[in-house]
Amino acid sequence: MTNTVGQAFWELLKAGLWERAPIIETKLTGEQWAEVMEQAKRQTLLGVLFDGMLRLPLELQPEEEIRMKWFWRVNKIEQANRKLNRVLVEFTDKLQEQGISSLMLKGQSYAVLYPQPLHRQCGDIDLFIGMRNYERVCNLVREWGISGIENDESPIHLQCFWQGVTIELHRKVSNIPRTSRHYPLLNWCESELEDSEAYFTPHLENTRIHIPSPSFNVVYVFFHLYQHFLITGVGLRQLCDWACLLHTYKEEYDIHSLEQHLGKLGLLHPWRVFGTLLVEYLGLPQEDFPLYLPDEKKAEKVMSLIERDGNFGETRGMKKPKSGSYTWRKIKRFVFNSSRYPSVIRLFPRDTIYGYVSFVTDRGKLFLDHFRKQ
């Protein structure tokens, strides 16, 4: 991005996130607006930047043709969110009818924290089932005819498809490579399934959905985006989710307990690096970020990778390939992901090495399991 386009992008993003007027003094050309929109698309933030653009004086907004094109794209995002919210409610109701509890992870539970919940670009539905009921739920979705294919089961979840929506049913929240880090998070999430009293109501729906407590969520959302950053790349939308969560629940978790959890998971250093991004780039008030200790130099390098790779590496072609044989798709994705490690290992060497070993091991197991089933 050019300096003008880059400045406009960040101003519109902060305006959309925090409902404030963007500081843009020069009217952008049509080509520059197209570049802003393309970057927003790469980072899955078209809706948030659209909200920021509407806060500009009319004379600084893009021409009507560009505004209408942008409007229709955001309209599709709204429709997708309405559909996802409806499916989420219907599916969790089906589980409740069988006496099965679940926790909504990420996704729509973060959307309600945005000024315009329907403008957060949605993905799939992640539900934590836990180890005890996992096999029973897998059998149920197969009975319901929505379990997808056998290759859609990974070491941590079963992926199924219902009414055009992808649903991931998690027995574990993650497959952390080191045992010392693995069990604290797994045990914590299992206890959240039983003990959390937190709920949210999807936008335009009337049903409450069970979610983890704010104390767990502020750690988990960072853990999840950090693991993606190390392996495939992560987009700005995930950072925006984290910023909105920290801002909304800043009074609802204990700082000392948070520091202990981050220490057990080995996340304190990257927490502070990525926290620098939230404050310096996204405009999160410094007092809203716990344990803030800026590392501008490393944060700048992290941001350059995020801008280069796009959402989950899609800009560099690292998104899961959809064409070709099973073997070719797995090889292609493996090569894409492996090509990223030289850049990341300079920033977080130990976590990158462990993450890569886990990535290779997991993919190898899935690859072998596939051929055993043939």
Contacts in CASP RR format, 6 or more apart in sequence:
PFRMAT RR
TARGET T0000
AUTHOR 0000-0000-0000
METHOD contacts of the structure
MODEL  1
MTNTVGQAFWELLKAGLWERAPIIETKLTGEQWAEVMEQAKRQTLLGVLF
DGMLRLPLELQPEEEIRMKWFWRVNKIEQANRKLNRVLVEFTDKLQEQGI
SSLMLKGQSYAVLYPQPLHRQCGDIDLFIGMRNYERVCNLVREWGISGIE
NDESPIHLQCFWQGVTIELHRKVSNIPRTSRHYPLLNWCESELEDSEAYF
TPHLENTRIHIPSPSFNVVYVFFHLYQHFLITGVGLRQLCDWACLLHTYK
EEYDIHSLEQHLGKLGLLHPWRVFGTLLVEYLGLPQEDFPLYLPDEKKAE
KVMSLIERDGNFGETRGMKKPKSGSYTWRKIKRFVFNSSRYPSVIRLFPR
DTIYGYVSFVTDRGKLFLDHFRKQ
1 9 0 8 1.000
1 35 0 8 1.000
1 39 0 8 1.000
1 307 0 8 1.000
2 32 0 8 1.000
2 35 0 8 1.000
4 26 0 8 1.000
4 28 0 8 1.000
4 32 0 8 1.000
5 28 0 8 1.000
5 32 0 8 1.000
5 35 0 8 1.000
5 36 0 8 1.000
5 39 0 8 1.000
6 36 0 8 1.000
6 39 0 8 1.000
7 24 0 8 1.000
8 22 0 8 1.000
8 24 0 8 1.000
8 28 0 8 1.000
8 32 0 8 1.000
8 36 0 8 1.000
9 36 0 8 1.000
9 39 0 8 1.000
9 40 0 8 1.000
9 49 0 8 1.000
10 281 0 8 1.000
11 22 0 8 1.000
11 23 0 8 1.000
11 24 0 8 1.000
12 22 0 8 1.000
12 24 0 8 1.000
12 36 0 8 1.000
12 49 0 8 1.000
12 52 0 8 1.000
12 53 0 8 1.000
13 40 0 8 1.000
13 45 0 8 1.000
13 48 0 8 1.000
13 49 0 8 1.000
13 52 0 8 1.000
13 236 0 8 1.000
13 240 0 8 1.000
13 282 0 8 1.000
14 20 0 8 1.000
14 22 0 8 1.000
14 282 0 8 1.000
14 283 0 8 1.000
15 21 0 8 1.000
15 22 0 8 1.000
15 51 0 8 1.000
15 52 0 8 1.000
15 55 0 8 1.000
16 48 0 8 1.000
16 49 0 8 1.000
16 51 0 8 1.000
16 52 0 8 1.000
16 55 0 8 1.000
16 115 0 8 1.000
16 116 0 8 1.000
17 48 0 8 1.000
17 114 0 8 1.000
17 115 0 8 1.000
17 240 0 8 1.000
17 243 0 8 1.000
17 244 0 8 1.000
17 282 0 8 1.000
17 283 0 8 1.000
18 115 0 8 1.000
18 283 0 8 1.000
19 55 0 8 1.000
19 115 0 8 1.000
20 55 0 8 1.000
21 55 0 8 1.000
21 56 0 8 1.000
22 52 0 8 1.000
22 53 0 8 1.000
22 55 0 8 1.000
22 56 0 8 1.000
24 56 0 8 1.000
24 60 0 8 1.000
27 59 0 8 1.000
27 60 0 8 1.000
28 36 0 8 1.000
28 60 0 8 1.000
28 62 0 8 1.000
30 62 0 8 1.000
30 63 0 8 1.000
30 66 0 8 1.000
33 62 0 8 1.000
33 66 0 8 1.000
34 66 0 8 1.000
36 49 0 8 1.000
37 46 0 8 1.000
37 49 0 8 1.000
37 66 0 8 1.000
37 70 0 8 1.000
39 307 0 8 1.000
40 46 0 8 1.000
40 47 0 8 1.000
40 48 0 8 1.000
40 49 0 8 1.000
42 310 0 8 1.000
42 311 0 8 1.000
42 314 0 8 1.000
42 315 0 8 1.000
43 235 0 8 1.000
43 236 0 8 1.000
43 237 0 8 1.000
43 310 0 8 1.000
43 311 0 8 1.000
44 121 0 8 1.000
44 235 0 8 1.000
44 236 0 8 1.000
44 237 0 8 1.000
44 311 0 8 1.000
45 121 0 8 1.000
45 236 0 8 1.000
45 237 0 8 1.000
45 240 0 8 1.000
46 70 0 8 1.000
46 73 0 8 1.000
46 74 0 8 1.000
46 77 0 8 1.000
46 121 0 8 1.000
47 73 0 8 1.000
47 74 0 8 1.000
47 77 0 8 1.000
47 116 0 8 1.000
47 119 0 8 1.000
47 120 0 8 1.000
47 121 0 8 1.000
48 114 0 8 1.000
48 116 0 8 1.000
48 119 0 8 1.000
48 120 0 8 1.000
48 240 0 8 1.000
50 70 0 8 1.000
50 71 0 8 1.000
50 73 0 8 1.000
50 74 0 8 1.000
50 119 0 8 1.000
51 115 0 8 1.000
51 116 0 8 1.000
51 119 0 8 1.000
53 61 0 8 1.000
53 62 0 8 1.000
53 67 0 8 1.000
53 70 0 8 1.000
54 61 0 8 1.000
61 67 0 8 1.000
62 70 0 8 1.000
74 119 0 8 1.000
77 118 0 8 1.000
77 119 0 8 1.000
77 120 0 8 1.000
77 121 0 8 1.000
77 122 0 8 1.000
78 118 0 8 1.000
78 119 0 8 1.000
80 121 0 8 1.000
80 122 0 8 1.000
80 123 0 8 1.000
81 108 0 8 1.000
81 111 0 8 1.000
81 117 0 8 1.000
81 118 0 8 1.000
81 120 0 8 1.000
81 122 0 8 1.000
81 203 0 8 1.000
82 118 0 8 1.000
82 204 0 8 1.000
83 163 0 8 1.000
83 165 0 8 1.000
84 108 0 8 1.000
84 122 0 8 1.000
84 123 0 8 1.000
84 125 0 8 1.000
84 165 0 8 1.000
85 108 0 8 1.000
85 202 0 8 1.000
85 203 0 8 1.000
85 204 0 8 1.000
85 205 0 8 1.000
86 205 0 8 1.000
87 125 0 8 1.000
87 162 0 8 1.000
87 163 0 8 1.000
87 164 0 8 1.000
87 165 0 8 1.000
87 167 0 8 1.000
88 104 0 8 1.000
88 108 0 8 1.000
88 125 0 8 1.000
88 202 0 8 1.000
88 209 0 8 1.000
89 202 0 8 1.000
89 205 0 8 1.000
89 207 0 8 1.000
89 209 0 8 1.000
90 163 0 8 1.000
91 125 0 8 1.000
91 127 0 8 1.000
91 162 0 8 1.000
91 167 0 8 1.000
92 102 0 8 1.000
92 104 0 8 1.000
92 127 0 8 1.000
92 207 0 8 1.000
92 209 0 8 1.000
92 210 0 8 1.000
93 207 0 8 1.000
94 144 0 8 1.000
95 101 0 8 1.000
95 102 0 8 1.000
95 127 0 8 1.000
95 137 0 8 1.000
95 140 0 8 1.000
98 136 0 8 1.000
98 140 0 8 1.000
100 129 0 8 1.000
100 133 0 8 1.000
100 136 0 8 1.000
100 137 0 8 1.000
100 140 0 8 1.000
101 133 0 8 1.000
101 193 0 8 1.000
101 194 0 8 1.000
101 210 0 8 1.000
102 127 0 8 1.000
102 128 0 8 1.000
102 129 0 8 1.000
102 193 0 8 1.000
102 210 0 8 1.000
103 127 0 8 1.000
103 128 0 8 1.000
103 189 0 8 1.000
103 192 0 8 1.000
103 193 0 8 1.000
103 196 0 8 1.000
103 210 0 8 1.000
103 211 0 8 1.000
103 212 0 8 1.000
104 125 0 8 1.000
104 126 0 8 1.000
104 127 0 8 1.000
104 128 0 8 1.000
104 200 0 8 1.000
104 209 0 8 1.000
104 210 0 8 1.000
104 211 0 8 1.000
105 126 0 8 1.000
105 127 0 8 1.000
105 128 0 8 1.000
105 170 0 8 1.000
105 173 0 8 1.000
105 211 0 8 1.000
105 212 0 8 1.000
105 220 0 8 1.000
106 126 0 8 1.000
106 221 0 8 1.000
106 224 0 8 1.000
106 241 0 8 1.000
107 122 0 8 1.000
107 123 0 8 1.000
107 125 0 8 1.000
107 126 0 8 1.000
107 241 0 8 1.000
108 122 0 8 1.000
108 125 0 8 1.000
108 200 0 8 1.000
108 202 0 8 1.000
108 203 0 8 1.000
108 209 0 8 1.000
109 200 0 8 1.000
109 209 0 8 1.000
109 211 0 8 1.000
109 217 0 8 1.000
110 120 0 8 1.000
110 221 0 8 1.000
110 241 0 8 1.000
110 244 0 8 1.000
110 245 0 8 1.000
111 117 0 8 1.000
111 118 0 8 1.000
111 120 0 8 1.000
111 122 0 8 1.000
111 202 0 8 1.000
111 203 0 8 1.000
112 200 0 8 1.000
112 201 0 8 1.000
112 202 0 8 1.000
112 203 0 8 1.000
113 241 0 8 1.000
113 244 0 8 1.000
113 245 0 8 1.000
113 247 0 8 1.000
113 248 0 8 1.000
114 120 0 8 1.000
114 240 0 8 1.000
114 244 0 8 1.000
117 203 0 8 1.000
118 203 0 8 1.000
118 204 0 8 1.000
120 237 0 8 1.000
120 240 0 8 1.000
120 241 0 8 1.000
121 237 0 8 1.000
123 166 0 8 1.000
124 165 0 8 1.000
124 166 0 8 1.000
124 167 0 8 1.000
124 168 0 8 1.000
125 165 0 8 1.000
125 166 0 8 1.000
125 167 0 8 1.000
125 168 0 8 1.000
126 157 0 8 1.000
126 168 0 8 1.000
126 170 0 8 1.000
127 167 0 8 1.000
127 168 0 8 1.000
127 169 0 8 1.000
127 170 0 8 1.000
128 170 0 8 1.000
128 173 0 8 1.000
128 189 0 8 1.000
128 192 0 8 1.000
128 193 0 8 1.000
129 137 0 8 1.000
129 169 0 8 1.000
129 170 0 8 1.000
129 171 0 8 1.000
130 170 0 8 1.000
130 171 0 8 1.000
130 172 0 8 1.000
130 189 0 8 1.000
130 190 0 8 1.000
130 193 0 8 1.000
131 171 0 8 1.000
131 172 0 8 1.000
131 190 0 8 1.000
134 158 0 8 1.000
134 169 0 8 1.000
134 171 0 8 1.000
137 158 0 8 1.000
137 169 0 8 1.000
138 147 0 8 1.000
138 153 0 8 1.000
138 158 0 8 1.000
138 169 0 8 1.000
141 147 0 8 1.000
141 158 0 8 1.000
141 160 0 8 1.000
141 169 0 8 1.000
144 162 0 8 1.000
146 160 0 8 1.000
146 161 0 8 1.000
146 162 0 8 1.000
146 167 0 8 1.000
147 158 0 8 1.000
147 160 0 8 1.000
148 159 0 8 1.000
148 160 0 8 1.000
148 161 0 8 1.000
150 373 0 8 1.000
151 326 0 8 1.000
151 366 0 8 1.000
151 370 0 8 1.000
152 158 0 8 1.000
152 159 0 8 1.000
152 160 0 8 1.000
153 159 0 8 1.000
154 362 0 8 1.000
154 366 0 8 1.000
155 172 0 8 1.000
155 175 0 8 1.000
155 362 0 8 1.000
155 365 0 8 1.000
155 366 0 8 1.000
156 170 0 8 1.000
156 171 0 8 1.000
156 172 0 8 1.000
156 173 0 8 1.000
156 174 0 8 1.000
156 175 0 8 1.000
157 168 0 8 1.000
157 169 0 8 1.000
157 170 0 8 1.000
157 171 0 8 1.000
157 172 0 8 1.000
158 168 0 8 1.000
158 169 0 8 1.000
159 166 0 8 1.000
159 167 0 8 1.000
159 168 0 8 1.000
159 169 0 8 1.000
160 166 0 8 1.000
160 167 0 8 1.000
160 168 0 8 1.000
160 169 0 8 1.000
161 167 0 8 1.000
172 186 0 8 1.000
172 189 0 8 1.000
173 185 0 8 1.000
173 186 0 8 1.000
173 189 0 8 1.000
173 220 0 8 1.000
174 185 0 8 1.000
174 223 0 8 1.000
174 224 0 8 1.000
174 227 0 8 1.000
175 358 0 8 1.000
175 362 0 8 1.000
176 182 0 8 1.000
176 185 0 8 1.000
176 358 0 8 1.000
177 354 0 8 1.000
177 355 0 8 1.000
177 357 0 8 1.000
177 358 0 8 1.000
177 361 0 8 1.000
178 354 0 8 1.000
181 264 0 8 1.000
181 265 0 8 1.000
181 266 0 8 1.000
184 261 0 8 1.000
184 264 0 8 1.000
184 265 0 8 1.000
185 220 0 8 1.000
185 223 0 8 1.000
185 265 0 8 1.000
188 216 0 8 1.000
188 261 0 8 1.000
189 212 0 8 1.000
189 216 0 8 1.000
189 220 0 8 1.000
192 212 0 8 1.000
192 213 0 8 1.000
192 216 0 8 1.000
196 210 0 8 1.000
196 211 0 8 1.000
196 212 0 8 1.000
196 213 0 8 1.000
196 216 0 8 1.000
197 213 0 8 1.000
198 210 0 8 1.000
198 211 0 8 1.000
198 212 0 8 1.000
198 213 0 8 1.000
198 214 0 8 1.000
199 208 0 8 1.000
199 209 0 8 1.000
199 210 0 8 1.000
199 211 0 8 1.000
200 208 0 8 1.000
200 209 0 8 1.000
200 211 0 8 1.000
201 207 0 8 1.000
201 208 0 8 1.000
201 209 0 8 1.000
202 209 0 8 1.000
211 217 0 8 1.000
212 220 0 8 1.000
213 253 0 8 1.000
214 245 0 8 1.000
214 249 0 8 1.000
214 252 0 8 1.000
214 253 0 8 1.000
215 252 0 8 1.000
215 253 0 8 1.000
215 254 0 8 1.000
215 257 0 8 1.000
215 258 0 8 1.000
215 261 0 8 1.000
217 245 0 8 1.000
217 249 0 8 1.000
218 242 0 8 1.000
218 245 0 8 1.000
218 246 0 8 1.000
218 249 0 8 1.000
218 253 0 8 1.000
218 258 0 8 1.000
218 290 0 8 1.000
219 258 0 8 1.000
219 261 0 8 1.000
219 262 0 8 1.000
219 265 0 8 1.000
219 267 0 8 1.000
221 238 0 8 1.000
221 241 0 8 1.000
221 242 0 8 1.000
221 245 0 8 1.000
222 242 0 8 1.000
222 267 0 8 1.000
222 271 0 8 1.000
222 274 0 8 1.000
223 265 0 8 1.000
223 267 0 8 1.000
224 238 0 8 1.000
225 234 0 8 1.000
225 235 0 8 1.000
225 238 0 8 1.000
225 239 0 8 1.000
225 241 0 8 1.000
225 242 0 8 1.000
225 274 0 8 1.000
226 234 0 8 1.000
226 267 0 8 1.000
226 270 0 8 1.000
226 274 0 8 1.000
226 351 0 8 1.000
227 355 0 8 1.000
228 234 0 8 1.000
228 238 0 8 1.000
228 312 0 8 1.000
229 302 0 8 1.000
229 305 0 8 1.000
229 306 0 8 1.000
229 344 0 8 1.000
230 344 0 8 1.000
230 348 0 8 1.000
230 351 0 8 1.000
230 352 0 8 1.000
230 355 0 8 1.000
230 356 0 8 1.000
231 337 0 8 1.000
231 340 0 8 1.000
231 355 0 8 1.000
231 356 0 8 1.000
231 359 0 8 1.000
232 312 0 8 1.000
232 313 0 8 1.000
232 318 0 8 1.000
232 337 0 8 1.000
232 340 0 8 1.000
233 305 0 8 1.000
233 306 0 8 1.000
233 309 0 8 1.000
233 310 0 8 1.000
233 312 0 8 1.000
233 313 0 8 1.000
233 318 0 8 1.000
233 340 0 8 1.000
234 306 0 8 1.000
234 309 0 8 1.000
234 311 0 8 1.000
234 312 0 8 1.000
235 306 0 8 1.000
235 309 0 8 1.000
235 310 0 8 1.000
235 311 0 8 1.000
235 312 0 8 1.000
235 313 0 8 1.000
236 282 0 8 1.000
236 306 0 8 1.000
236 310 0 8 1.000
236 311 0 8 1.000
237 311 0 8 1.000
239 274 0 8 1.000
239 277 0 8 1.000
239 278 0 8 1.000
239 282 0 8 1.000
239 306 0 8 1.000
240 282 0 8 1.000
242 274 0 8 1.000
242 278 0 8 1.000
243 278 0 8 1.000
243 282 0 8 1.000
243 283 0 8 1.000
243 284 0 8 1.000
246 278 0 8 1.000
246 284 0 8 1.000
246 288 0 8 1.000
246 289 0 8 1.000
246 290 0 8 1.000
247 284 0 8 1.000
247 285 0 8 1.000
247 288 0 8 1.000
250 287 0 8 1.000
250 288 0 8 1.000
250 290 0 8 1.000
253 290 0 8 1.000
255 290 0 8 1.000
255 291 0 8 1.000
258 290 0 8 1.000
258 291 0 8 1.000
259 268 0 8 1.000
259 291 0 8 1.000
262 268 0 8 1.000
262 271 0 8 1.000
262 291 0 8 1.000
268 291 0 8 1.000
269 348 0 8 1.000
270 348 0 8 1.000
270 351 0 8 1.000
271 291 0 8 1.000
272 291 0 8 1.000
272 292 0 8 1.000
272 293 0 8 1.000
272 294 0 8 1.000
272 295 0 8 1.000
273 295 0 8 1.000
273 298 0 8 1.000
273 299 0 8 1.000
273 302 0 8 1.000
273 347 0 8 1.000
274 299 0 8 1.000
274 302 0 8 1.000
275 284 0 8 1.000
275 289 0 8 1.000
275 292 0 8 1.000
275 294 0 8 1.000
275 299 0 8 1.000
276 294 0 8 1.000
276 295 0 8 1.000
276 296 0 8 1.000
276 298 0 8 1.000
276 299 0 8 1.000
277 299 0 8 1.000
277 302 0 8 1.000
277 303 0 8 1.000
278 284 0 8 1.000
278 289 0 8 1.000
279 285 0 8 1.000
279 286 0 8 1.000
279 289 0 8 1.000
279 292 0 8 1.000
279 294 0 8 1.000
280 294 0 8 1.000
280 296 0 8 1.000
280 299 0 8 1.000
281 303 0 8 1.000
286 292 0 8 1.000
298 347 0 8 1.000
301 346 0 8 1.000
301 347 0 8 1.000
302 347 0 8 1.000
305 343 0 8 1.000
305 344 0 8 1.000
308 315 0 8 1.000
308 316 0 8 1.000
309 315 0 8 1.000
309 316 0 8 1.000
309 318 0 8 1.000
309 340 0 8 1.000
310 316 0 8 1.000
312 318 0 8 1.000
312 319 0 8 1.000
313 319 0 8 1.000
316 336 0 8 1.000
316 340 0 8 1.000
317 336 0 8 1.000
318 333 0 8 1.000
318 336 0 8 1.000
318 337 0 8 1.000
318 340 0 8 1.000
320 329 0 8 1.000
320 333 0 8 1.000
321 328 0 8 1.000
321 329 0 8 1.000
321 332 0 8 1.000
321 333 0 8 1.000
322 329 0 8 1.000
323 329 0 8 1.000
326 370 0 8 1.000
330 363 0 8 1.000
330 366 0 8 1.000
330 367 0 8 1.000
334 363 0 8 1.000
337 359 0 8 1.000
338 356 0 8 1.000
341 352 0 8 1.000
341 356 0 8 1.000
344 352 0 8 1.000
345 352 0 8 1.000
345 353 0 8 1.000
END
